[in-house]
Amino acid sequence: MSTPFEDAQTGLEKIKSATLRALAKAADGMTNAEIADALGLRTSFSGSHKNYLTYTVLHILMDEGKLTTTVKGRHRYYHLKKS
């Protein structure tokens, strides 16, 4: 039987993988909200921390060197990092 930590790490890896697959299909990149929608993880919370789960995952992927960002107007777009 796995531990809660192991279960959480397995879940995180699946969300990271799904995020990368979604971004691979988006030539112009995606915003955090668009990624949250694509993965079915959009929150209904109306405060300033909306969609925090996907935001955190995106920044983990950035720390791992897998993503870059661009800013267009008020929106930040996430892109797969080109090799």
C-alpha positions as CSV (number, residue, x, y, z in Angstrom):
1,M,0.0,0.0,0.0
2,S,1.3,3.4,-0.9
3,T,1.8,6.3,1.5
4,P,-0.2,9.6,1.1
5,F,3.1,11.3,0.0
6,E,3.6,8.7,-2.8
7,D,0.0,9.1,-3.9
8,A,0.4,12.9,-4.0
9,Q,3.6,12.6,-6.0
10,T,1.9,10.2,-8.5
11,G,-0.9,12.7,-8.9
12,L,1.5,15.6,-9.4
13,E,3.3,13.7,-12.1
14,K,0.0,13.0,-13.9
15,I,-1.0,16.7,-13.7
16,K,2.4,17.8,-15.0
17,S,2.2,15.3,-17.9
18,A,-1.3,16.5,-18.8
19,T,-0.2,20.1,-18.6
20,L,2.7,19.4,-21.0
21,R,0.4,17.6,-23.4
22,A,-2.1,20.5,-23.4
23,L,0.7,23.0,-24.1
24,A,2.1,20.8,-26.9
25,K,-1.2,21.4,-28.8
26,A,-1.2,25.2,-28.3
27,A,1.1,26.9,-30.8
28,D,0.5,30.3,-29.2
29,G,0.8,29.1,-25.6
30,M,-1.9,29.1,-23.0
31,T,-2.8,31.1,-19.9
32,N,-3.2,29.6,-16.5
33,A,-7.0,29.9,-16.8
34,E,-6.9,28.1,-20.2
35,I,-4.8,25.3,-18.8
36,A,-7.1,25.0,-15.7
37,D,-10.1,24.7,-18.1
38,A,-8.4,22.2,-20.4
39,L,-7.6,20.0,-17.4
40,G,-10.9,20.4,-15.7
41,L,-9.2,22.0,-12.7
42,R,-10.7,25.5,-12.8
43,T,-11.8,26.7,-9.4
44,S,-15.0,28.6,-8.7
45,F,-13.2,30.6,-5.9
46,S,-13.6,34.2,-6.7
47,G,-10.6,35.5,-4.7
48,S,-7.1,36.4,-5.9
49,H,-5.8,32.8,-5.7
50,K,-8.0,31.3,-8.4
51,N,-6.6,28.3,-10.2
52,Y,-3.7,28.1,-7.8
53,L,-3.2,24.4,-8.4
54,T,-2.4,24.8,-12.1
55,Y,-0.4,28.0,-11.3
56,T,1.8,26.0,-8.9
57,V,2.3,23.2,-11.4
58,L,3.2,25.6,-14.1
59,H,5.9,27.1,-11.9
60,I,7.2,23.7,-11.0
61,L,7.6,23.0,-14.7
62,M,9.3,26.3,-15.2
63,D,11.7,25.5,-12.4
64,E,12.4,22.2,-14.1
65,G,13.3,24.1,-17.3
66,K,10.4,22.8,-19.3
67,L,8.4,26.0,-19.9
68,T,8.9,29.6,-20.9
69,T,6.5,32.5,-20.7
70,T,5.5,35.6,-22.7
71,V,3.3,38.5,-21.7
72,K,0.6,39.9,-24.0
73,G,-1.3,42.7,-22.4
74,R,-2.4,41.6,-19.0
75,H,-2.0,37.9,-19.7
76,R,0.9,35.6,-19.2
77,Y,1.2,32.8,-21.7
78,Y,3.0,29.5,-21.0
79,H,4.9,27.7,-23.7
80,L,6.9,24.5,-24.0
81,K,10.6,25.4,-23.9
82,K,12.2,24.7,-27.3
83,S,15.1,22.3,-27.2
